[in-house]
Amino acid sequence: MDKDLLSIQEVRDLVAASKEAQKKYARFTQEKIDEIIYEISMEIRKHSSKLAKMAHEETGFGKWEDKIIKNDFASVNCYEYIKDMKTVGILKEDKVQGIMEVGVPVGIVAGLIPSTNPTSTAIYKTLISLKAGNGIVLSPHPSAKNCIMEAVKIMKGAAYRAGAPEGLIGVLTIPSMEGTSALMKHKDIGSILATGGEAMVRAAYSSGRPAIGVGPGNGPAFIERTADIPKAVKRIFDSKTFDNGVICASEQSIITEKIIKEGVMKEVKKQGGYFLSEIESEKLGKFILRANGTMNPQIVGKSAENIAKLVGITIPEGTKILLSEQREVSSKNPYAHEKLCPILAFFCEENWEDACEKSIEILMFEGKGHTLIIHSENQDVIKEFALRKPVSRLLVNTPGALGGIGATTNLSPALTLGCGAVGGSSTSDNVTPMNLINIRRIAWGKREIEDIRKIEKNNDKKKEDNTEEIENMIRKVVKDILNK
């Protein structure tokens, strides 16, 4: 049979199985649900290293050592954050106001899993979906299918041993564009968690089903004149070299002020940055984007040294980051785009006001609604950035990748980062189980219609009294004027 037809049929079977299982699961108590996600979390931790190595070997992206950290972040940090959340049953009861709130699962979650963060995203989306009382069917990126399927196999085993209904967790073993499209458009899907390319996110929002999507990051990092420059550069490098820059919240450009430009460049070089010459920048620039304007997958998650070898550029041994001085932001400039690897654009502006405008220009070109990073000790400047930037996360004095997902900040730990309305997303949250439930509100009557009519009558009387009072004041003023 045709692969696409097989994929579509598998989607139908997986959704049907998850739907039946979720009907039973929806009747589980909070305590039982918590027991199941606890067992998943505990079991997946045992396989963190194996899954990281599988992901690296299969995709060729990033560093397996850092992928262990991401797997642990999903199975430990995210779990610890959500474990005590009340997500099903009575969430809140206010007897005085006569309001009760009940958590209701959305049903079946379609989880689209990218190749850049495959196993960690699969773990995270499964945990938050099940915590909210939902079933989940995951659609792996074809180039990361095996490691994702292995992660799901481990989680299914733990969940079912703990008493979850068989079929609650599903994963496509024949992933395809057509299969993923069928999954997103399936009438029994309650919500889509779309992490992937811009086209995939757009498809999720046009599927006709509720969706939470994440567009490109492309976050600028502004080093302001009051910043601790060595620390700022270190944090940017920590972020951009973590798993070779595949997390979408990682920095894509540095913006600094003219007064500290030389100091920033000196520190960048000291910490392992290499500024490309004009010729080298042009040579690498032709390799960053494909003919259709999308990121070249050959650079994704590769080290600076490997990227240099790919394009035939000689760089000093130990180089961590490749930087190119730039001025304009446009679709023709490859350095203005998101680059999920250790490549940074470098912009210099006259002052913080110009830097502010440059960062807005970058974000509105690509990455609006996502993340911006500022390194500064000037609280007034930080507040100005907070008030004016079209982002959902403004990170201060912290690495972008790790700060955005909540590892080095106190944001909700998450691997799906909403971009808000400006970024075409349905939420600006770091997505948690609370984004995957509906809240049913029960309201007791507190007033009769006679009470409403009485209130309206009193309001009308007050309006009449006020009108009469104003008229009397006007008459008095006119009379006083005439008497004079």
N, C-alpha and C positions, 0 to 999 in steps of 0.2 A: 504493500500500500504506500501511497504518497506520505512522506514524512510530515507534511503540514496537516494532513487529515488525521494522522495518528496523534499528533500533538493536540489538535482540537478535541479529539475524542477523549484523550487522557484528561484534558481540562474538565470536560463534562463529568467524567467519572470521579475525579478528585473532589470537585465542588459538591457533587451529590453525596459522596461519602462524608465530607466534612459537614454538610448541612444536617445530615441525620445525626451525626455525633454531637454537633453543637446544640441540637434540640435537647439532648440529655444533659450536656455540660451546662447549659443555661440554668438548669435546676440545682446545680451544685452550690453548696454554701461557700462563703468567702474563705472559711477555714480549709475546705477541701481544695479549692482552687490554689490557695497559698501553698498547700502541701505539694501540689503538682509542680508549680513553678520552682519551688525550693529544690525538688528532686532533679529537675532539668538543670538548674544552675549548678548544683553540686556535681552532677555527672559530667557536664560539658567542661568543667574546669580541669578534669582529669585528662582531657584530650586536647587542651589548648595548644600545646606545642606541636602535636601531630597535625592538627588542622592548619596551623600557621605554615608549616613546611609544605603541606599539600597545596595550599593556596598560592604560595610563592612559586612552587615548581610548575603548577598548572598554568598560571597567568604570566609569570615572568615579571610581575610588578612588585616593587618595593623591597622590603627586607623582612625575612621571616621572623627575625628577632623582634621587630616592632609589631608584626602581626600577632605575636603572642600577647603583647600588651593590649592590643585592640580586642582580642578574644576575651582576655581577662576583664577588660573594661566593660564589655557587654555582659559577661556572665557574673561578674562581681559587683562593679560600681552601679551598673544599671539595676541589677537585681536588688542591691541594698537600698537604692532610692525608692523602688516601687513596692518592696515587699510588704510594707505596712499600709499601703493605700487601700482605702475602702472603695471598691469598684462595683460590687453587686449588692443587691438587697437595699435596705434603707441606708442612705448616705447621710441624711440630715433630717432632723425633725424639730420644728419650732411650734410648740403647742400654743404659745401666746398669739403668734401671727396666723396660726392655722395652716401651716405649709409643711409638707413632707416631700422629700426628694428620694427617688429610687433609681439606682443605677441599672441601665438596660444595655446589654451587649448589642453591638451593631450587627452581629451575625458572623459572616465569613469575611476575613480580611485577605485581599490579594496582595501578597508581598513581593514586589519586584526587587531582585537582588543584583547589585552591580558587580563587575569583575574587579573593581579597585579595592573594595572592602568586603569580600564575599562572605567569609565564614562569620565574621563579627556582626555584619548586618543581618545575616540569617538568624543568628542567636538572639540579637536584640529584638528584631521584629516578632519572632516567635514568643519570646518572654512577655513583651508588652501586650500582644494580642491575646494570649491565654490568660494573662492577669486580668484583662478586661472582660473575660468570659466568652471570648470569641474562638472560632476555629480559624485556621489560616492555611492558605495554599500558596506556596512560594514558586515564583518563576525565576530560575537562575539565568544569569548571563551565560550563553553557551560556552564561552571560553573559561568559565569557572564552575562548570556543571558538577564535576566529580567531587571537589572539596565541599561544595554546598550540599550535595546529596549526602555526603558522609556526616556533615554536621547535623543535618535533619534526621538521619538514621539514629544518631546518638540521642538526640532530643526526643524522638518518638519512643525509643526504648524506655527512657527514663519516665516519660509522661504516662505511658500505658502501664508500666509497672506500678506507678503511683495511683492508678485508677482512672485515668482519663479515657474516654470512649475511643475505641479504635476508629481511625479515619479522621480524627480531629485535626491532625497536622498532615498536610500533603505537600508534595514537591513534584514538579514536572521532570520526568526523566527524559523527555523528548522536547527540549525547549526550542521554540521557534518564534519568529515575529508574529505569525498567524495564531499560534497557541497563546502567546501572551495577550494578543488583542482579544481573543475569545474569552480569556480569563477576566480581563478588565471589563468587558461588556456583558458578562454573564449576569442574568437577572437576579441571581441569588447572592451576588457579592454585595456586602454591606458597606465596605470601604476599601479604597486602594491606597497602599503605601508605596509611592513611586519614587525610587532612588535610581537615577541613571542619567542618560543623556537628555538634552533639552527636548528632542523629538519625542522621546518616551514619556516625559513629563506632560508635554502637550497632549499626547495621545490619551494619557490617563484622565486629564481634565475634560477631554472631548468624548469620553467613553459613555457618558450618560449615567455613570455611577459616582457616588461621593468619593472624593479623592483628596489625598494630602501629597503634594509633590514638592520636590526640591530641584530648583534650577541650578545653573552654574554659580560657583562661588566668586572668584575673581576679586577677592578682598585686597584693598590697598593697606599698607602699613605706613602710617605717618610718624616719623621721628621728629618731634618738636624740639625747639632749642633748649628747653629746660630738662629734657630727658637725660637719663643716665645712659650715655651712648654705648659703652661696652655691654651693659645689660640688655639694652634694646636690640643690638645686633645679635647677641647670644640667643635671645628669645626667638627672634626671627629665624635664625639658623636652626635652632632646636626644632621649630615647627616645620620649616621647609625641607629639612632632611629626615624628619620622622616618617618612616615608611616611604622615603623618597618622594614626599609631597603629594600623595594620592588622596588625602582627606580634603574635601571641598572647601573647608574653612581655612585652609592654609593660605599664607600670603602669596600674592601674585605680583606685587610691585612694592617698591619702597619709594616713599615721597619724603623729601626733607627740605629744610630751609637753606637758603643761600649762605647764611651766616655760619652754619655748622657743616656745610657740604664737605669740605676737605677733611674735617674730623671724622665724619661718618664714613667717607670712602676709605680713609686710613684704617679705621677699625674693621670695616668689612674685609679688607685685604688681609689684615692681621689674623682674622678668625677663619680664613680659608675661602674668601670670595675672590672670584676672578672677573675683572671687568674686560669684556670683549672689545676688541678694536672695531672700528666701523666696518671693515671688511669681514671680520669674523661674525659680527652681529648680522650682517646681511646674509652670510652663508648659513648660519644657524636659523635665521628667520625663515628662510625658504623651506626649512625642514620641520618647523613647528606646526604648520597647518597643512592640511591636505588641499587638493584643488577645490573641493566643495566648501572650504572655509572652516571645517571642523578640525579638532585637535588630532595630530598624527599619533596613532596608538603606539608607534615605535619609541616615542620618548616617554610615554606614561610610566611613572614609577621606576625610571632608570636613574642611575647615579650620574653626577656631573661628568665623571670620567668616561662612563660608557657613552653618554650623549656626545661628548667631544670626539670620541673615536668614530662614532657613527657618521659624523659630518666632516671628519678630517681636520679637526682643530687641535693644536698642541697646547696643552695647559699645564701649569705646574703640578707636580705630584702632591696629592693630598687636597686638591681643590674640592670644596664641598658644594659651592653654589656658583652658577654662571650668571653674570649680570650684564645688562646692556643699557647704556644711557639712552633715554628716549625723551621726546618732547610732545609728540602728538598722540591723540587717542582716536583711532579709527579702525574700521574693519580691515583696512589694508595693512595695518601694523600688527604683525603676529604677536608682538610683545605686550600688546594691550589686552589680549585675550587671556582666558584661564589656561594655566599651564600646570598640569598635575605632575610636576617633576621639579628638580632643583634649578629652575630658571626664574630669574626675577627681572622685571623692568625697573629702571632707576630714574626717578624724576626729581628735579630740583626746582623749587619755587621761591619767589622773593620773600614771602612771609607766610604765616599760618593761614591767613585769609585766602591767599592764592592756592595754598596746599589743600584747603578745604574745598575750593571749587574744583581743583584737579581730581580729588578723590570722588566727588559727585559725578564728574564727567566720566571717570572710569566705570563707576558703578552703574550709571544710567546706560552706558554702552553695553556692558555685560556684567551681571552679578547684582542687579538691583534687588534690594530686600534681604540680601544674605548677611554678610559680615564685613566689618571694618575694624582695623586695629590701630590704636593710637598709643604712642609711648611719650608720656609727658608728665610733668609734675605741676603744670599750670591748670588748676581746677576750672578756671574760667574758660580756657580753651577747650577743655574736655567737655564742659557743659554746652558750649557752642556746637561742637561736633555732635553731641547727643541730640540736640534740638533740630539740627539741619540735615543729618545724613539719612539717605533712603535705605536704611538697613534694619534688620531685626535684632542684630547683635552688635553692640559697640564694645569691643574688648580693650581694656586699659592695662598696659604694662604686663602683658602675658603673651605666650605663643598663640598664634591664631588657631592652628589646627586643634591643639589640645584645650585651649580656652573655649573655643566654640562648642565643642562636644560636652563641655562640663567637667573635663579632667583636671584642669588647673584653675578653674573658676567654680563658683557655686551655682552655675546654671544647671538646669535639669540634665543629668547624664543621658545623652541620646546620640544616635547615629543617623537620625533623620531630622534635619534642621529646616523648619518652615521659613519661607521668605516673605510672608505677609502679602497683602493685596498688591503692593507696589511691584512685587516679584511674581505676581500671578499665582500665589499660593492661597489656600483657604485658611492658613494659620501662620502666625509669626513665632509660634512656640518651638522649643526643643520638644519633639513629640514624645508623649508618655501615654500610659494606658488611659488617662483621662480624655485623650483625644479620640479614643476608640470606643467610647460609650455614649449612649444618649441618656438624658436625665428626664425621667418621668416625674412630673410635679403633681402632687395631690393637694388640692386647696379646699378648705372648709369655708362655707359661707359665713360672712361676718356682718353683712348688712342686708336689709330688705329694700325692696324698691321704694317703699315709703320714705326710708332714710335718705335715699339718693335724691328723691324729689324734694325733700325738706332741705337738703344741702343746697340744691339748685335754687330753691326759693330764697334761701338766706343770701346766696351769692347775688341774686338779682336785686334784692333789697339793698345790699351793700353798694352795688353799682349805682342804684338810684340815689342813695344818700350821698355818694361821692360826687355824682353829677350835680346835684343840688348845691352841695358845698362849693364846688368849683364855680358854678354860676354866680353864687352869692359873692364870692371873692372878686370875680370879674366886675360885677356891678359896683362893688365898693371902690375898686381901683378907678373905674371910670368916673364915679361920682366925685372922688377926691381930685381927680384931674380937672374936671369941670369947675369945681369950687375954686380951684386956684386961678 
